[in-house]
Amino acid sequence: MRIDSPSTAAAILPLVGGPANVTSVAHCMTRLRLGLSDPSRADEEALRAVPGVLGVVVDDGSYQVVLGPGVVTRVTAAFEQLLARPSTAEELGARGAGLREKRRRDNATPFKSGLRRLAAVFVPLIPALIGCGVLAGVNGLLLNAGWLPGLTPALAAVASAFMALIAVFVGHHTAKEFGGTPILGGAVAAIVVYPGVAKVTAFGVALAPGQGGVLGALAAALLATRVERWCRGRVPEALDVLLTPTLTVLVAGLGTLYGLMYAAGAVSSAIGTAANWLLATTGAFAGLVLGGLFLPLVMLGLHQALIPIHTTLIEQQGYTVLLPVLAMAGAGQVGAAVAVYVRLRDTSIRTTIRSALPAGLLGVGEPLIYGVSLPLGRPFLTACAGGAAGGAFVGFFAMLGDKVGATAIGPSGWALFPLLAGNRGLGLTAAVYAGGLLTGYAVGFAATYAFGGLGPTGTAPSGETGHAETGHEEAGHEEAAGEKTRHDETAGEKARHDETAGGKTGHEEITGEKTRHQETAGGKTGHDETAGKKTRHEQAGHDEITGEKARHDETAGEKARHERRQVEAQPQPPSTP
């Protein structure tokens, strides 16, 4: 069912405290992320009940409404339109107070704030990473098959250009997120990928274009932001437009060349080496841990902090070996959701599973997390078990030397097949990945079916909260009542069978009881017949008396008429003159 984005946005706005309470609006692939000056004014329960809202995550400094992929983009645009109107002085004051409160909360939790802001740098890059990754995969298939040799160079250029300049985009978004001028952040980050850096020597080693990758670009833009903000507070206003940009690019640029690129290059190399060692040496165990813990990271919204690591591996090796392992968490979630669908008979939660399952198969697990497994409690843990099993499967083959990687980040589940890459050919890589998915589905389903706490008659776990609780309890109550009724009917049938087929004595007692009942009924019938005869006799006597009286009256009438005729027949005396 298609969600009406304007209606959904209009329903959400008053439930988060109105326009005056909203200090910032952003979104990721599945969530509408709102900054609220006073989070206590938001009605979380009412938000969960809004059609189209799959869940609500309350984090420090951020109020996140889970809407799902595609939907969140349209609802965010409609939400921003509702906010884009002239503000009163009171609203402006409230917004200012909200911004101050947000800054205070951010300062109170620097670690989580840093992770969220780091993720915000890379989230806008995901669409380009997906598009270029898919084209890179298609181009690889064409090259291996020897098809369209005239087209493959053009596809390679289209797919690779963004990755060659990704450092510039990272620098731009970093400066924007951390309070600097975005174009200055991009200008300093561009130094990392400039071919001319090959002529620069740092610490006795010649630099290489792209050394440090996205981590170097991130560090360069952060340094540029700090330099710019320092200059803004000290350079006279008349010279600000000239000196601040110049000093920012100069100081941050030199710091990037003679320090950050070398250090970031060492960190990037360490990340690649550690990832390869982890899977090659402890593949099964590493896959077990990574696959089992990834769902909690998604639940907390911290999984996007892994994007720089994925991007670094793609830059170094052409693919990231961590993403296919982490994608197994989604497989465990799908298996758990199917088990819930089979065990429960609640209509509302089965409808939620049907609507969220396609997205789950494509690797978008948040609708199933917040709509199904997390409200039920234990199925969330069994879903993690399924993810751990799938991750262990992929990690085991990595120990055998069969690497499974992804050329881009973003998609997961079955949507990751076009982006797969490895060191043993596409066929074997796809087979290992598919085996991991099937393992995650099977273990997630079996663990949830057996240990999901759903009850023997398809009822939800006792004591659970959430929108599914009432429906599950109701369904379980009705089923229990039905079971009791069927039990009583069975007991009744058994009792009647025992009475009928008991022993001879029981049969004679039943027969005697029946005879006595018939005699009693016969006696009652005879009594009724006697009473009926008496009544008829009394009625007949009454009718006889009435008839006699009528005949007597008729005789008296005849006698009177006879006397009148005799009087009339006598001769009359003559009249006197």
C-alpha positions, 0 to 999 in steps of 0.5 A: 500500500502506497503511503500518502507522504503529505498526510504522513508528514502532517500527522508526524509534525504535531506529534513531535511538538509542532514546528517550534520544537523541530530544530533540524530535519534529515534522513538516512535510508530508512529513518526521518531524523529530527532534532527536537528542542524538547524531546519530552513534548513528542508523543512516542505511542501516538507516533507509532500508531501513525499509518506508515510509521514502522518504529521510533528510535529515541537517541541522545540529540536525535529523534528518529522515525522509521519509515522504510526505504523510498518512503522516508525520502518523500515524507522528509520532503513533505515534512520540510515543506510544512516547516518552510513558512514564515516564523514568528519571533516566538518560534525563532526564539524557541528554535534558538533555544532548541539549538542551544539545547542540542549543542549541550546534549551533543557536548554531553555525549561526545562519542555518540555524537561523533559517530552520528556526525561521522555517519552523516558525512558518508550517508549522502554518498551511498546512492552514487556508491550503489550506482557506480558499484552496479555498473562496475559489476556489469562491466566485470561480467562483460569483460569476463564474457568478452562481450561488447568490447567497444562499450566496456572502456566507457563503462569502466570510466563511468563506474570508476570516476566517482571512486577516483574523486570520492575524497573531494566529496568526503571533504565537502560533506565533512566541512558542512557537517562540522561547521566549516565552509563546504567548498573549502573542505572539498578543496583541501581534500582534493589534495589527497587525490591530486596526481602531483603529490607524487613529487612530494616527499614526507618522512623520507617517503614519496607520497602516492596519489590517493594515499590515505583515501577517504580517511585522509580526506576526512582528516584534511577537511576536519583540519580545514574546518578548525583552521577556518573557525580559528581565523573567523574569530581573529581576522578583521572583517575587512580582510576576512574574505581574502585571508580566511580562505587563503590561510585555511587552504594553505595551513590545512593543505600543508598539514595534509601533505606532511602529516595527515596523508602519511598517517591516514595511509598507515591506518588505511593499510592497517584496516585492510590487513586486519580485515584480511587477517581476521577472516583468513585466520579466524574466519568462522569465529569472526563471522559468528561475532560480526553477524551476530552483533550487527543487528544491535548496531542497526537498532542503535543506528550506529552501523553507518559508522562502518561506512569509512571502513567499507569505503577504505577497503573498496579503495584498496582492494576493489571490494569490501570483505566485511559487508557480505558477512554483516549482511547475514544479520538480515538473513537471520532477521528474515528467518525469524520473521517467517517463524513468527508468521507461521507460529502466530495467528494475530492478523495485525502482525502477520500483515506487518510481516507480509509488508516488510518481508520484501524489504527484508529480503533485499537487506533493509531490516529496520521494518522487521526489527521495529515492527516484528522482532524487537517488540516481541523481544526474544525473536530479536535474539534468535534473529541475531543467532541466525545472523551469527550462523550465516556469518560463520558460514561465509567466514569459514569459506574465507578461511579456506581462501574463498573471499566474498566481497562487495564492490559497493555499500548500501544494498544487502540481502539478495540485492547484493548479488550484482555487487559481488566480487571475489578472488575465485570467480563470480560463480563460486563467490555467489554460491558461498554468499547464497549458502550464507543467506540460506544458513541465516534463514534456516537457523533464524527460523529454527531458533525462533520457532523453537526458542522464540517464546511464542507459546505452544498455541501460537500466542505471543510471549507473556509480559511483552509490550508493543502493539502486537501484545493485545492481539496476540493475547486475544488470539491466544485466549480465543484459542484456549477457550476453543481448546477448553470447549473441545475438551469439554465436548470430548469429555461429554462424549466419553461420559455418554459412551461410558454410560451407554457401554458401561457394564451390565449393571450400569445398563440395567440401572439406566434401563430401570431409571428409564422405566421409572421415568416412563411410569412417572410420566404415565401416572402423570398422563393418567392424572391429566386424563382424569382431570380432563374427563372431570372437566368435560363432565362438568362442562356437559352438566352445565350445558344440560342445565342451560338446555333445560332452562331454555326448553322451559322458557320455550314451553312457557312462551307457547302456553302464553300464546295459546291463552291469547288465541282463546281470548280472541276466539270468544264472541264480543258483547254488542256496543251500547248507543 
